[in-house]
Amino acid sequence: MTAITLRFTGVYEKILDALISSGLAKTKTEAIRFALFNTAIECGVISDKITLKTLQAEFQKKPISIEEVLGGIEDAKAAVRR
């Protein structure tokens, strides 16, 4: 685990607040994790297949389909654009 301290001001602080107020994240830490994860997907750093396996392993939930993961990502993108 890596622990860091970040200070956000201006537009970055507003983005974090928007992620929280939109319901995409409950905390600023969760919002940063979401943004990092979304950026990795958008830039092709991680594939959809890796994303699905990572989510299944991390949350140890019932298996979810790649379509559900992609749908959730698209829903999140749409919410951020609002």
SEMAR-211724 format. One record per residue: x, y, z of N, C-alpha, C, O, CB in turn; residue in three letters. Coordinates in steps of 0.1 Angstrom, whole numbers, plus 5000, padded with zeros to 4 digits. Glycine has a CB too. Layout:
N
XYZXYZXYZXYZXYZALA ...
***
This chain:
82
500849885000500050005000500950125000501950135006499050005012MET 500450224993501250354992500350464998499150474995501650394978THR 500950545007500150655013500850785009502050795010500150635029ALA 500050875004500551005001499551115005498451095008500751014985ILE 500151235006499251355010499251444998500351484993499851425023THR 498051484994497851574983497051694987496151684996497251494971LEU 497351804981496551924984496051974970496851994961497452034991ARG 494751984969494152034957493452164959492852184969493151924952PHE 493752254950493052384950492452414936492752344927494052504955THR 491652514936491152564923490352454916489452394922492352604914GLY 490552444903489752354895489852214899488852134899490152364880VAL 490952164904491152024909490252004921489651894922492551994912TYR 490252094930489352084941487852074937487052004943489552204951GLU 487552154927486152154922485752024916484651974917485952274913LYS 486751964909486451834902486251734913485351654912487751794893ILE 487051734923486851634934485451654941484751554943487951654945LEU 485151774943483851804949482651764940481651714945483651954952ASP 482851784927481851744917481651584917480551534916482151794903ALA 482751514918482651364919481951324931481151224930484151304919LEU 482151394942481451354954479951394953479051314956482051424966ILE 479651524949478251564948477451494938476251484939478251714945SER 478151434928477351364918477051214922476251144916478151354905SER 477651174933477451044939478350944933478250824937476051004936GLY 479350974925480350884920481350834931481850724930481050944908LEU 481550924940482450894951481850944964481151044965483850954948ALA 482250874975481750914988482751004995482451095003481450794997LYS 484050994992485151074998486051124987486051074976485850985008THR 486951214991487951264981488951154978489351154966488651384987LYS 489251074987490150964984489550864974490250824965490450884997THR 488250834976487550754966487550814952487650754942486150714971GLU 487250944952487251024939488551014932488651004920486851164942ALA 489651024940490951024934491250884928491750864917492051054944ILE 490850774935491050644931490250624918490750564908490550534941ARG 488950674918488150664906488750734894488850674883486750724909PHE 489250854896489950924885491150854880491350844868490351064890ALA 491950804889493150724885492750604877493350574866493950684897LEU 491850534881491350414875490750444861491150374851490250334883PHE 489950544860489350584847490450634838490350604826488350694850ASN 491450704842492450754834493250634828493650634816493450844841THR 493550534836494250414832493550344821494150294811494550324844ALA 492150334822491350274812491350354799491650304788489950254817ILE 491150484801491050574789492450574781492450584769490750714793GLU 493550574788494850574782495350444777496350424771495850634791CYS 494550334779494950204775495950134784496650034780495350204761GLY 496250194796497250134805496749994810497549904811497450224816VAL 495449984812494849854816493749824806493049914801494349854830ILE 493549694803492549654794491249624801491249614814493049524786SER 490149604794488849574799488949434806488349424817487749574789ASP 489649344801489849214807490549214820490049154830490549114797LYS 491649294821492349314833491449384843491449354855493649394831ILE 490649484839489749554847488749464854488549474866489049664839THR 488149384846487149284851487749194861487249174872486549204840LEU 488949134858489549044868489949114880489849054891490848974861LYS 490449234879490849314891489649344900489749324912491549444887THR 488649384894487449414902486849294909486449294920486349474893LEU 486849184902486349054908487249014919486648974930486248944897GLN 488549024918489448984928489349074940489349034952490848974923ALA 489349204937489349304948488049304957488149304969489549444942GLU 486949294950485649304958485049164961484149154969484749384950PHE 485649054955485248924958483648914958483048844967485748874972GLN 483048964948481648954947481348844937482248784932481049094942LYS 480048824934479648734924480248784911480448904909478148724923LYS 480548694902481148734889480248834882479048814882481448614880PRO 480848934876480049034868480649024854481748994851480149174874ILE 479749054845480149044830480949174826480849274833478849034822SER 481649154816482449274810481449384806481749504807483249224799ILE 480249344801479249444797478849524809478549644808478049374791GLU 478649464821478249534833479349634837479049754841477949444845GLU 480649594836481749684839481749804830481849914834483049604839VAL 481749774817481749874807480549974808480650094806481749814793LEU 479349914811478249994813478350094825478050204824476949914816GLY 478950044836479250124848480250234845480050344849479750044859GLY 481250204837482250304833481550414824481750534826483350244825ILE 480750374815480050474806479050554815478950674812479250404795GLU 478350494824477450574833478250674841477850784843476750474843ASP 479450634846480250724854480750844845480750954850481450654860ALA 481150814833481650914824480451014821480651134821482150864810LYS 479250964819478151054816477851144828477451254827476950964812ALA 477951084840477651164852478651274854478351384859477651064865ALA 479951244851480951344852480751464842481051574845482351284850VAL 480251434830479951534820478851624824478751734819479651464807ARG 477951584833476751664836477151784844476251864847475751584844ARG 
***
